[in-house]
Amino acid sequence: MPDPVIFVLEDGERRHPLWARLKAHLTERLAQCRIRNDRATLTEQETAALRGEIKALKGIIALGDEPPLID
């Protein structure tokens, strides 16, 4: 089975002002979701959906991380 294609941002893309704006927006949304997860009384289904959103936001934000070095 082939390795999955991994999407990463290029150096120039990570330094682009648009990425900075997007990352700031996503980070703020992530913080709001975490607060809601900690404070709100949610059903099991609502909690699962919110945790899924948190995971997705973290994954998108991680696109701007430096790719790991492969030996």
Backbone torsions as a table, in degrees:
resi	resn	phi	psi	omega
1	MET	NA	129.6	-178.1
2	PRO	-69.6	153.4	176.5
3	ASP	-65.3	144.8	177.3
4	PRO	-68.0	148.4	177.4
5	VAL	-74.6	127.7	-179.1
6	ILE	-104.6	126.1	-179.9
7	PHE	-92.4	126.1	174.7
8	VAL	-135.7	153.1	177.3
9	LEU	-81.3	143.4	174.5
10	GLU	-71.9	163.5	179.9
11	ASP	-54.0	-47.8	-179.5
12	GLY	-62.9	-35.6	178.5
13	GLU	-68.5	-37.6	178.7
14	ARG	-66.8	-27.7	-179.7
15	ARG	-91.9	-4.2	-176.7
16	HIS	-70.5	139.3	179.7
17	PRO	-57.7	-32.0	178.8
18	LEU	-64.1	-42.2	178.3
19	TRP	-63.4	-39.3	178.8
20	ALA	-60.3	-42.9	178.8
21	ARG	-66.1	-45.5	179.0
22	LEU	-61.7	-44.9	-179.2
23	LYS	-62.8	-40.9	178.1
24	ALA	-62.7	-43.5	178.5
25	HIS	-63.0	-46.9	-179.0
26	LEU	-65.3	-37.6	178.4
27	THR	-65.9	-39.7	176.9
28	GLU	-65.7	-43.5	178.2
29	ARG	-62.2	-39.6	177.4
30	LEU	-61.3	-44.9	178.7
31	ALA	-61.1	-41.7	178.4
32	GLN	-63.2	-42.3	178.9
33	CYS	-64.2	-40.9	179.3
34	ARG	-64.5	-41.4	177.3
35	ILE	-61.9	-45.8	179.4
36	ARG	-61.5	-40.6	179.6
37	ASN	-63.4	-37.1	-178.3
38	ASP	-78.5	-34.1	-169.9
39	ARG	-102.9	-30.8	-171.8
40	ALA	-82.7	149.9	171.7
41	THR	-91.2	106.2	-174.6
42	LEU	-117.0	152.9	173.2
43	THR	-71.2	168.1	178.6
44	GLU	-59.8	-39.8	-179.8
45	GLN	-68.5	-41.6	178.2
46	GLU	-64.6	-39.9	178.6
47	THR	-63.5	-43.9	179.6
48	ALA	-62.8	-42.1	179.0
49	ALA	-64.1	-42.6	-179.8
50	LEU	-65.6	-41.1	177.6
51	ARG	-65.2	-34.0	175.2
52	GLY	-65.2	-40.2	177.4
53	GLU	-65.0	-41.6	178.0
54	ILE	-60.2	-44.6	179.9
55	LYS	-63.1	-41.8	179.5
56	ALA	-64.6	-44.0	179.1
57	LEU	-61.0	-44.2	178.8
58	LYS	-61.6	-38.3	178.9
59	GLY	-65.7	-40.1	179.0
60	ILE	-68.1	-44.0	178.8
61	ILE	-60.4	-37.1	-178.6
62	ALA	-67.0	-15.5	177.6
63	LEU	-59.9	-25.4	-179.5
64	GLY	-86.9	-2.1	178.2
65	ASP	-71.9	153.3	174.9
66	GLU	-63.5	134.3	177.6
67	PRO	-65.6	145.3	-179.9
68	PRO	-66.7	147.0	177.4
69	LEU	-77.4	135.5	179.3
70	ILE	-107.7	123.8	179.8
71	ASP	-78.5	NA	NA
